[in-house]
Amino acid sequence: MDRVSAFDEPLKKLLGGPTAKVMAEHLDLHTVGDLLHHYPRRYEERGRLTALTDLPLDEHVTVVAQVADARVLTFNGGRGKRLEVTLTDGHGRLQLVFFGHGVHKPHKELLPGRRAMFAGKVSVFNRKTQLAHPTYQLLDADPGDDAEATEAVDAFAGKLLPIYPACKQLDSWRIAKAVDAVLPSAREAVDPLPASLREGRGFTPLPEALLKIHRPATKADVAAARDRLKWDEAFVLQVALARRRYADTQLPAVARRPTPGGLLDAFDAKLPFTLTDGQQKVSKEIFDDLATEHPMHRLLQGEVGSGKTMVALRAMLAVVDAGGQAAMLAPTEVLAQQHHRSITEMMGELAEGGMLGGSDQGTKVVLLTGSMGTAARRQALLDLVTGEAGVVIGTHALIEDKVKFHDLGLVVVDEQHRFGVEQRDALRSKGKQPPHLLVMTATPIPRTVAMTVFGDLETSVLDQLPAGRSPIASHVVPAKDKPHFLSRAWERVREEVENGHQAYVVCPRIGDDEDDPGKKGKKKTAEEEATADKRPPLAVLEIAEQLAKGPLHGLRVEVLHGRMQPDDKDDVMRRFAAGDVDVLVATTVIEVGVNVPNATAMVIMDADRFGVSQLHQLRGRVGRGSAPGLCLLVTEAHEASPARARLGAVAATLDGFELSRIDLEQRREGDVLGQAQSGVRSSLRVLNVIDDEEVIAAARQEAVAVVAADPELEHLPELRTALDALLDKEREEYLDKG
């Protein structure tokens, strides 16, 4: 067997069909190499119990614990049986529950004082944390017990027990057994790090690192293995990004320099305010890029309301000045229409080039969305192909084959994470030569994430709010514990409206037919009752009706959600912007870009169901005028829960960069580079983009030097192999498309 094929060996050859099938379907593990790179999440010390407090809700966990007591209860007139087992770690407690025929074996085995590994999904029932129907493996079996239990004790006779990321269908200890079967192949691992780098930094050889991470003898073994494997992940990813950046410098592009006394100067002259220092600095960075003869690839990130749209518009006008066209791609119709409305308002007669009353220096600004009428659409397409329209704002409708540009010079992508790779690439391919690219995000990104997720882009940061922006007060409203707080929230909304302002109410779902009709009226089993999730998320249509009839009776309450017809959505937004609607009950369609300075209050229902960054985005819709903003985060989450802690963090700071750190720290490793970015499995398993800033920065530096010396990696075949393996084909294509 050659060195490469050992890792490419299908798991079903070594493990048998059923286990390999579960690994493929539920853990995305297909080959020996996949399994060897499926590292333990943590290690338990033999004889020590897992801390049972703070287990993450709704996640599959593996714990080592001791049985405190067990009792069988009957229900349904004695026809049903339930076994309740209480586990302890010496401090906290955790309840296990087994039903029906599943009661007999655990009742016989889980006797007070016994220790075992337990695996299951964490839920809450009657305010107690529990695992329903967990699987378990005894760790203190007697010689007279069954062979499998005895084998488990032998397998974990070492000091450290590896706990693997597992699933309902396959426990951590079964994964450990499978790893034992493939571990000899670790000796044939192909080392991606160049020898000079490996030796210069004194790294553990890769085969040794793989053996130590799976079967460490000491904590020092784990640390040495993780240090080495982190470097592999950081370095291979940074090489892919460095190659992307290098390739971009080889592409031709048309340099776009603004014309003195042209459209940009005319626009700047009519601005009723002065640009912030930050806006001027970032604009200079962008204009310098546009003036070069290879494509700009720049990420513009900034706080909610820091004026990114103004910076992007000035870049677009500079390109129009230079004879090109600019396209802005927005993720939703609501946002595309909002951008079109605000840009044409800011430009005034300059947005009416070629029209009666329009400026001689002006250009035409057109909107292109999927729901436009045929005549308007035909006119917009004609304006683009003739060059009559210098600026186009649209949704993914811009990407369709029939959309042709006269000379596309700049693509601005708003809220980059909402777009698939193919969509961005399709728009970039519409230029005669590759157009310049400006990616905007209002979700602040820590430096390390920018270096990894957006490592092929130069980064500009806007962290200064324009003058006149007001502070936003944020408070958590514990609706379950203190119902009068929620009543007061609605009083505050009414007060804001009475003072001439407007308010948003945000709900996680739309309502109506979203529920599964098959489940309606169906009686739950005892097991379903015991593991029942909390009530479904609150819905726009239901809340709007309750508010209009109840606490906000007499106010003009309207709804906005993604299933409405585009014309209806636009109509509601226009009337809200004009002040004809007092309270807008909406889903997260208002999350980005919506700008109504008179809206001062926001109530977010079931706020614990939203992510930190999303809450920060939503909150940014208020406080956009001269009056102070108010954001109320309504939740039924328990006071001691992680969800409440998350909401407390959002209420405590308006600093988006700080919140993005908190957000990332709370997510599982790898989510950052997961499906939201590339649509394929994350390649990060031990690298933590928040904690490992030094590793990422050093790996980036080394990667740049390697790629500069050997762009095609002709002299580093092992590194090339690692790129193919760790950053599978789709991911590399993603990076290539930038």
C-alpha positions in Angstrom: 0.0 0.0 0.0 1.5 3.4 -0.9 1.8 6.3 1.5 -1.2 8.2 0.1 -3.7 5.3 -0.4 -3.5 4.3 3.3 -5.5 7.4 4.2 -7.8 7.1 1.2 -8.8 3.5 2.2 -12.7 3.4 2.6 -13.8 2.8 6.2 -16.2 0.0 5.2 -13.2 -2.2 4.3 -11.8 -1.9 7.9 -14.9 -1.4 10.0 -17.7 -3.3 8.3 -20.7 -1.9 6.5 -23.1 -0.8 9.3 -20.5 1.2 11.4 -19.0 2.8 8.2 -22.5 3.7 7.0 -23.4 5.5 10.2 -20.0 7.3 10.1 -20.6 8.5 6.6 -24.2 9.6 7.0 -24.0 11.2 10.4 -20.4 12.3 10.9 -19.3 12.8 7.3 -16.4 10.4 7.8 -15.7 8.2 4.7 -12.0 7.2 4.7 -9.3 6.2 7.1 -7.9 9.7 6.8 -11.2 11.3 7.8 -11.4 9.2 10.9 -7.8 9.9 11.9 -8.6 13.6 11.6 -11.7 13.1 13.8 -10.0 14.2 17.0 -11.3 13.7 20.6 -13.2 16.8 21.8 -11.8 16.4 25.2 -10.3 13.8 27.6 -11.6 12.4 30.9 -9.2 11.4 33.5 -9.7 7.9 34.7 -11.4 7.9 38.2 -12.5 11.6 37.8 -16.1 12.4 37.1 -17.4 15.0 34.5 -18.7 18.3 35.9 -22.5 18.0 35.3 -23.3 21.7 35.7 -23.5 23.8 32.6 -24.1 21.0 30.1 -25.1 22.6 26.8 -28.8 22.2 26.1 -29.9 20.4 22.9 -26.4 19.0 22.3 -25.3 15.4 22.2 -22.9 15.0 25.1 -20.8 12.2 26.7 -20.2 12.3 30.4 -18.5 10.1 33.0 -20.6 9.9 36.2 -21.6 7.9 39.1 -25.1 6.5 39.8 -26.6 8.1 43.0 -30.0 6.4 42.9 -32.5 4.7 40.6 -36.2 4.1 40.8 -38.9 2.6 38.6 -42.2 4.5 38.3 -45.4 3.3 36.7 -48.0 5.4 34.8 -51.2 4.8 32.7 -52.7 2.6 35.4 -49.6 0.5 35.8 -49.4 -0.3 32.0 -46.3 2.0 31.4 -43.0 1.9 33.2 -40.3 4.6 33.5 -36.9 4.2 35.1 -35.4 7.4 36.5 -31.7 7.3 37.4 -29.9 10.2 39.1 -26.2 10.7 38.3 -23.8 12.7 40.4 -20.3 14.2 39.9 -20.1 14.9 43.7 -21.6 18.4 43.2 -24.2 18.6 40.5 -26.9 16.1 39.5 -28.3 14.9 36.1 -31.3 12.8 35.6 -31.6 9.9 33.1 -34.9 8.6 32.0 -35.7 5.2 30.3 -39.1 4.0 29.0 -41.0 0.8 28.3 -38.9 -2.2 27.2 -35.8 0.0 27.6 -36.1 -0.1 31.4 -35.0 -3.7 32.1 -31.3 -3.7 31.3 -30.3 -0.4 32.8 -32.4 -1.1 35.9 -30.3 -4.3 36.4 -26.9 -2.5 35.7 -27.2 1.1 36.8 -27.0 0.4 40.5 -26.1 3.1 43.1 -22.3 3.6 43.2 -21.6 2.3 39.7 -19.6 4.5 37.3 -20.1 4.6 33.5 -19.9 6.8 30.4 -23.3 8.1 29.3 -24.1 9.6 26.0 -27.3 11.4 24.9 -29.0 14.7 24.1 -29.4 17.2 26.9 -32.9 18.5 27.5 -34.9 20.1 30.3 -38.0 18.6 31.8 -39.7 20.1 34.9 -36.8 22.5 35.2 -34.3 19.6 35.6 -31.5 18.8 33.1 -31.9 15.3 31.8 -30.8 12.7 29.2 -33.7 10.7 27.8 -32.8 7.1 26.8 -29.0 7.6 26.8 -26.6 4.9 25.8 -24.0 4.0 28.4 -20.8 2.0 28.9 -19.9 0.7 32.4 -16.4 1.6 33.5 -16.2 -0.5 36.7 -17.3 -3.9 35.4 -16.7 -7.0 37.5 -15.0 -10.0 36.0 -18.4 -11.8 36.0 -20.0 -9.1 33.9 -20.5 -9.4 30.1 -17.5 -9.5 27.8 -18.2 -6.1 26.2 -18.2 -4.3 29.5 -15.0 -6.0 30.5 -13.4 -5.1 27.1 -14.5 -1.5 27.7 -12.6 -1.4 31.0 -9.5 -2.8 29.4 -9.7 -0.3 26.5 -9.9 2.6 28.9 -7.3 1.3 31.4 -5.0 4.2 30.5 -5.2 7.5 32.4 -7.0 9.6 29.8 -10.3 8.6 28.2 -10.8 10.3 24.8 -14.3 11.7 24.3 -15.1 12.0 20.6 -17.6 14.2 18.8 -20.4 11.7 18.5 -24.0 11.3 17.4 -27.1 9.5 18.6 -26.4 6.6 16.3 -22.7 6.1 17.4 -21.4 6.7 20.9 -17.9 8.1 21.7 -16.7 4.7 22.9 -17.6 3.0 19.7 -15.8 5.7 17.7 -12.8 5.1 20.0 -12.9 1.4 19.1 -13.1 2.2 15.4 -10.1 4.6 15.8 -8.1 1.7 17.3 -8.7 -0.3 14.1 -7.3 2.5 11.8 -4.6 3.9 14.1 -1.7 1.9 12.6 -2.3 3.8 9.4 -1.3 7.0 11.2 2.4 6.0 10.7 1.9 6.5 7.0 0.7 10.1 7.3 2.0 12.5 4.6 3.5 15.5 6.3 2.3 18.8 4.6 4.8 21.1 6.4 8.0 21.9 4.5 11.0 20.3 6.2 12.6 23.7 6.9 9.5 25.0 8.6 9.0 21.7 10.6 12.6 21.7 11.9 12.8 25.4 12.4 9.8 25.4 14.8 10.7 22.0 16.4 7.4 20.3 15.7 6.4 16.8 16.6 6.4 14.6 13.4 2.9 14.2 12.1 2.5 10.4 12.6 3.5 10.8 16.2 1.1 13.8 16.6 -1.8 11.6 15.3 -1.0 8.8 17.7 -0.7 11.1 20.6 -4.0 13.0 20.0 -6.0 9.8 19.9 -4.1 7.8 22.6 -2.2 10.2 24.8 -0.4 8.9 27.9 -0.2 12.4 29.5 -1.7 15.9 29.1 1.7 17.0 27.7 1.1 14.5 24.8 -2.2 16.1 24.1 -0.7 19.6 24.1 2.2 18.7 21.8 -0.1 16.9 19.4 -2.6 19.8 19.3 0.1 22.4 18.7 1.4 20.4 15.7 -2.1 19.7 14.2 -3.2 23.4 14.7 -0.2 24.4 12.6 -1.2 22.0 9.8 -4.7 23.4 9.7 -3.6 27.0 9.8 -0.8 26.6 7.4 -2.7 24.6 4.7 -5.6 27.1 4.8 -3.3 30.1 4.6 -1.4 28.6 1.7 -4.7 28.2 -0.2 -5.5 31.9 0.5 -2.0 33.1 -0.3 -2.2 31.3 -3.7 -5.6 33.0 -4.3 -4.1 36.4 -3.5 -1.1 35.6 -5.7 -3.3 34.6 -8.6 -5.3 37.8 -8.3 -2.2 39.9 -8.8 -1.7 38.1 -12.1 -5.1 39.0 -13.4 -5.6 42.1 -15.6 -8.2 44.7 -14.7 -9.1 48.2 -16.0 -7.7 50.9 -13.7 -10.6 53.2 -12.7 -9.6 56.7 -11.7 -12.3 59.3 -10.9 -12.5 62.3 -13.3 -11.7 65.6 -11.6 -14.9 67.8 -11.7 -17.0 64.7 -12.6 -19.8 62.8 -11.0 -18.1 62.0 -7.7 -17.0 65.7 -7.1 -20.6 66.8 -7.9 -22.0 64.3 -5.4 -19.5 65.3 -2.7 -20.3 69.0 -3.2 -24.0 68.4 -2.4 -23.5 66.3 0.7 -25.2 68.0 3.7 -22.6 66.6 6.1 -18.9 65.9 6.3 -17.5 62.4 5.9 -16.0 60.9 9.1 -12.3 60.5 9.3 -12.9 56.7 9.0 -14.9 57.1 5.8 -12.3 59.3 4.2 -9.5 56.9 5.2 -11.3 53.8 3.9 -12.3 55.6 0.7 -8.7 56.4 0.0 -7.8 52.7 0.4 -10.5 51.8 -2.1 -9.6 54.5 -4.6 -5.9 53.4 -4.5 -7.0 49.9 -5.3 -9.3 51.0 -8.1 -6.4 52.8 -9.7 -4.4 49.6 -10.2 -4.4 47.3 -13.1 -5.3 44.1 -11.2 -8.7 43.6 -9.5 -9.4 45.0 -6.1 -10.4 42.4 -3.6 -11.4 44.3 -0.5 -13.6 43.6 2.5 -15.3 46.6 4.0 -16.5 45.8 7.5 -17.9 48.1 10.1 -20.2 48.8 12.9 -24.0 48.8 12.3 -24.7 52.4 11.0 -21.1 53.4 10.4 -21.8 54.6 6.9 -20.6 51.7 4.7 -23.2 52.4 2.1 -21.9 55.9 1.6 -18.3 54.6 1.2 -19.5 52.0 -1.4 -21.6 54.6 -3.3 -18.6 56.9 -3.6 -16.6 54.0 -5.0 -19.3 53.2 -7.5 -19.5 56.9 -8.6 -15.7 56.9 -9.1 -16.0 53.9 -11.4 -18.8 55.6 -13.4 -16.6 58.7 -13.7 -14.0 56.5 -15.2 -16.4 55.2 -17.9 -17.4 51.9 -16.2 -20.5 50.6 -14.5 -21.0 49.5 -10.9 -23.4 46.8 -9.6 -24.5 46.4 -6.0 -25.7 42.9 -5.0 -28.1 42.7 -2.0 -29.3 39.5 -0.4 -33.1 40.4 -0.3 -35.6 42.4 -2.3 -36.4 44.5 0.7 -32.8 45.5 1.1 -32.2 46.0 -2.7 -35.3 48.3 -2.8 -34.1 50.1 0.4 -30.6 50.6 -1.1 -32.1 51.9 -4.4 -34.4 54.3 -2.6 -31.7 55.7 -0.3 -29.0 56.0 -3.1 -31.4 57.8 -5.5 -32.4 60.1 -2.6 -28.8 60.9 -1.7 -27.9 61.5 -5.3 -30.9 63.6 -6.2 -30.8 64.9 -9.8 -27.4 63.1 -10.2 -29.3 59.8 -10.3 -31.4 61.0 -13.3 -28.7 61.2 -16.0 -30.3 61.4 -19.5 -33.7 62.2 -18.0 -35.7 65.5 -18.1 -34.5 67.6 -15.1 -31.5 65.3 -14.6 -27.9 66.6 -14.2 -25.5 66.7 -17.1 -23.0 65.0 -14.9 -25.5 62.4 -13.7 -26.0 58.8 -14.5 -29.0 56.5 -14.4 -29.5 54.3 -11.2 -31.6 51.3 -11.9 -33.1 48.5 -9.8 -33.3 44.9 -11.0 -35.1 42.3 -9.0 -36.9 39.1 -9.8 -40.4 40.4 -9.2 -40.2 43.5 -11.5 -42.9 43.8 -14.2 -41.9 42.9 -17.8 -41.7 46.4 -19.1 -39.6 47.8 -16.2 -37.3 44.8 -16.4 -36.8 45.2 -20.2 -36.0 48.9 -19.8 -33.5 48.1 -16.9 -31.8 45.4 -19.0 -31.6 47.8 -22.0 -30.1 50.6 -19.8 -27.4 48.2 -18.6 -26.4 46.8 -22.0 -26.2 50.3 -23.6 -24.3 51.8 -20.6 -27.1 54.3 -20.0 -27.3 53.1 -16.4 -24.0 53.6 -14.6 -25.3 52.1 -11.3 -27.5 49.0 -10.8 -28.8 47.7 -7.6 -30.3 44.2 -7.4 -30.8 40.8 -6.0 -29.5 37.5 -7.5 -31.6 38.5 -10.5 -28.5 40.4 -11.6 -26.7 37.1 -12.1 -29.0 35.6 -14.7 -27.5 34.9 -18.2 -29.7 37.5 -19.9 -28.3 40.4 -17.8 -25.5 42.0 -19.9 -23.4 45.0 -19.0 -21.8 47.6 -21.3 -18.6 47.7 -19.1 -18.9 46.3 -15.6 -16.0 47.8 -13.5 -17.0 47.3 -9.9 -19.1 44.7 -8.0 -20.2 45.6 -4.5 -21.5 42.6 -2.5 -23.6 43.6 0.5 -23.7 41.1 3.4 -21.3 38.7 1.8 -22.2 35.7 4.0 -25.7 35.6 2.5 -24.5 34.7 -1.0 -23.3 31.4 -2.4 -20.0 31.2 -4.1 -21.4 30.6 -7.5 -23.6 33.7 -7.3 -20.7 36.0 -6.6 -18.6 34.4 -9.2 -21.3 34.6 -11.9 -21.6 38.4 -11.4 -17.8 38.9 -11.5 -17.6 37.0 -14.8 -19.9 39.6 -16.5 -17.1 42.1 -17.0 -14.9 42.4 -20.1 -12.0 42.0 -17.7 -12.4 40.9 -14.1 -14.2 43.8 -12.3 -13.0 45.2 -9.0 -14.7 43.6 -6.0 -15.8 45.3 -2.7 -17.4 43.0 -0.1 -19.3 44.7 2.7 -20.4 43.2 6.0 -22.1 44.8 8.9 -21.2 41.9 11.2 -17.9 43.0 12.7 -15.2 40.3 12.3 -12.3 39.8 14.7 -8.9 40.1 13.0 -8.2 36.3 13.1 -11.5 35.5 11.4 -10.8 38.1 8.7 -7.4 36.4 8.2 -9.0 33.0 7.8 -12.5 33.4 6.4 -11.7 36.4 4.2 -8.0 35.8 3.9 -8.0 36.4 0.2 -9.3 40.0 0.7 -7.6 43.1 2.0 -9.6 44.5 4.9 -10.8 48.0 5.7 -12.6 48.7 9.0 -15.1 51.5 9.7 -15.4 51.7 13.5 -16.6 55.3 13.9 -20.3 56.3 13.9 -21.4 59.4 11.9 -22.2 62.5 13.9 -25.8 62.7 15.0 -26.3 59.0 15.8 -27.9 58.3 19.1 -27.1 55.8 21.8 -29.3 52.7 22.1 -30.3 51.4 25.6 -30.8 47.6 25.7 -32.5 45.6 28.3 -33.4 41.9 28.9 -37.2 41.4 29.6 -37.7 38.0 31.4 -41.3 37.4 30.3 -41.8 34.2 32.2 -40.2 35.2 35.6 -41.6 38.8 35.5 -44.7 39.1 33.3 -45.2 42.7 34.4 -41.8 43.6 32.7 -43.4 42.6 29.3 -46.5 44.7 30.0 -44.1 47.6 30.7 -42.4 46.9 27.4 -45.6 47.5 25.5 -46.2 50.7 27.5 -42.8 51.9 26.4 -43.7 51.2 22.8 -46.9 53.2 23.2 -45.0 56.1 24.8 -42.5 56.2 21.9 -45.4 56.3 19.4 -47.1 59.1 21.4 -43.9 61.1 21.2 -44.1 60.9 17.4 -41.8 57.9 16.9 -42.2 54.4 15.5 -41.3 50.9 16.7 -40.3 47.4 15.4 -41.4 44.1 16.9 -39.3 41.2 15.7 -40.4 37.5 15.8 -38.5 34.4 14.8 -41.1 33.0 12.5 -44.0 34.0 10.2 -46.9 31.8 11.5 -49.9 30.4 9.6 -49.0 27.1 7.9 -45.4 26.8 9.1 -46.4 24.1 11.6 -46.3 20.5 10.5 -50.1 19.7 9.9 -49.3 16.0 10.4 -48.5 16.6 14.1 -51.6 18.6 14.9 -54.1 16.8 17.2 -51.7 13.8 17.7 -51.3 12.7 21.3 -47.7 12.7 22.6 -46.2 9.5 24.0 -44.7 9.6 27.6 -41.2 9.7 26.1 -42.2 12.7 23.8 -43.7 14.5 26.8 -40.5 13.9 28.8 -38.2 15.2 26.1 -40.6 17.9 24.7 -39.0 21.0 23.6 -40.4 24.3 24.7 -43.2 25.9 22.8 -42.7 26.8 19.2 -41.2 30.2 18.5 -43.5 33.2 18.5 -44.9 34.2 15.1 -45.4 37.5 13.3 -49.0 37.0 12.3 -50.1 35.8 15.8 -48.2 38.5 17.7 -49.4 41.3 15.4 -53.0 40.3 16.0 -52.6 40.0 19.8 -50.9 43.5 19.9 -53.5 45.2 17.7 -56.3 43.8 19.9 -54.5 44.2 23.2 -51.7 46.3 24.5 -51.2 48.3 21.2 -54.9 48.7 20.4 -55.5 51.9 18.5 -52.0 52.1 17.0 -51.3 51.4 13.3 -49.8 47.9 13.4 -48.6 46.2 10.2 -46.6 43.1 9.3 -43.6 42.5 7.1 -42.2 39.0 6.3 -40.6 37.1 3.5 -43.7 35.3 2.2 -45.4 38.6 1.2 -45.6 39.7 -2.4 -42.7 42.0 -3.3 -45.0 44.9 -4.1 -46.7 44.5 -0.8 -43.4 44.4 1.1 -42.2 47.5 -0.7 -45.5 49.2 0.0 -45.3 48.5 3.8 -41.7 49.7 3.9 -42.5 52.9 2.1 -45.4 53.7 4.4 -43.3 52.8 7.5 -40.5 55.1 6.2 -43.1 57.8 5.6 -44.5 57.6 9.1 -47.9 56.1 8.1 -47.3 52.9 10.2 -46.7 53.1 14.0 -45.5 49.6 14.7 -44.0 47.1 12.2 -44.2 43.5 13.3 -41.6 41.7 11.2 -39.2 38.7 10.8 -35.5 39.3 10.3 -36.1 40.7 6.8 -35.4 44.0 8.5 -32.1 42.8 9.8 -29.7 44.7 7.5 -29.8 48.0 5.6 -33.3 49.1 6.6 -33.0 52.8 7.6 -35.9 54.6 9.2 -34.4 57.3 11.5 -37.8 57.9 13.2 -37.9 54.3 14.5 -36.7 54.5 18.0 -37.9 51.3 19.7 -37.5 47.6 19.0 -38.9 44.6 20.9 -37.3 41.3 20.0 -39.6 38.4 20.9 -38.0 35.0 21.9 -34.6 36.9 21.6 -32.8 33.8 22.9 -33.5 32.1 19.5 -31.3 34.6 17.6 -27.6 34.6 17.5 -25.5 37.4 19.1 -24.5 39.0 15.8 -28.1 38.8 14.5 -29.4 40.6 17.6 -26.7 43.3 17.2 -27.8 43.7 13.5 -31.5 44.0 14.5 -30.8 46.5 17.2 -28.9 48.6 14.7 -32.3 49.5 13.0 -33.1 51.9 15.9 -31.2 54.9 17.2 -30.5 56.0 13.6 -31.8 59.5 14.1 -31.4 62.2 16.7 -33.7 60.5 19.3 -32.2 57.8 21.6 -32.9 54.2 20.7 -34.4 51.5 22.9 -34.0 47.7 22.3 -35.9 45.2 24.5 -34.8 41.5 24.4 -37.8 39.4 25.5 -37.1 35.9 26.6 -38.5 33.0 28.6 -35.1 31.4 29.0 -34.2 30.4 32.6 -32.1 33.0 34.5 -29.1 30.6 34.9 -29.1 29.4 31.3 -26.4 30.2 28.7 -29.1 31.8 26.5 -29.7 34.4 29.2 -26.0 35.0 29.6 -25.8 35.6 25.9 -28.7 38.2 26.0 -27.0 39.8 29.0 -23.8 40.3 26.9 -25.8 41.9 24.0 -27.5 44.2 26.4 -24.3 45.2 28.1 -22.4 46.5 25.1 -22.9 48.2 21.7 -19.4 47.2 20.5 -20.0 44.8 17.6 -16.4 43.6 17.6 -16.7 42.6 21.3 -20.0 40.8 20.6 -18.6 39.0 17.6 -15.9 37.6 19.8 -18.5 36.4 22.3 -20.5 35.0 19.5 -17.6 33.0 18.1 -16.5 31.8 21.5 -19.9 30.3 22.1 -20.0 28.5 18.8 -18.5 25.1 18.2 -15.0 24.9 16.7 -15.2 25.0 12.9 -18.5 26.8 12.6 -16.8 29.9 11.5 -15.5 28.3 8.4 -18.5 26.0 8.1 -21.3 25.9 5.7 -22.2 29.6 5.9 -18.9 30.4 4.2 -18.3 27.7 1.7 -21.2 25.2 1.6 -18.8 22.3 2.5 -17.5 20.7 5.7 -15.1 22.8 7.7 -11.5 21.8 7.6 -10.9 23.2 11.1 -10.8 20.6 13.9 -8.3 21.8 16.5 -7.6 25.4 15.3 -9.7 27.9 17.2 -9.9 31.2 15.2 -10.4 33.3 18.3 -7.8 31.8 20.6 -5.1 30.9 18.1 -4.4 34.4 16.7 -0.6 34.0 17.0 -0.6 30.7 15.1 -2.8 32.0 12.3 -0.7 35.2 11.9 2.6 33.2 11.9 1.1 30.6 9.5 0.0 33.4 7.2 3.5 34.8 7.1 5.1 31.5 6.3 2.4 30.7 3.7 3.1 34.0 1.9 6.8 33.2 1.7 6.2 29.6 0.5 3.8 30.8 -2.3 6.0 33.7 -3.4 8.9 31.2 -3.9 6.8 28.4 -5.5 3.3 29.5 -6.5 2.4 26.1 -8.0 4.0 24.2 -5.1 6.0 22.1 -7.6 8.7 21.4 -5.1 6.3 20.6 -2.2 4.1 17.7 -3.4 3.2 16.7 0.2 1.7 20.2 0.7 -0.2 20.0 -2.6 -1.6 16.6 -1.4 -2.6 18.2 1.9 -4.4 21.0 0.1 -6.4 18.4 -1.8 -7.2 16.4 1.3 -7.9 19.1 3.9 -9.5 21.6 1.6 -11.4 19.2 -0.6 -12.1 20.1 -4.2 -15.2 22.3 -3.5 -13.5 24.3 -0.8 -10.5 25.1 -3.0 -13.0 26.1 -5.8 -14.6 28.4 -3.2 -11.3 30.0 -2.4 -10.5 30.3 -6.1 -13.8 32.1 -6.7 -13.0 34.5 -3.8 
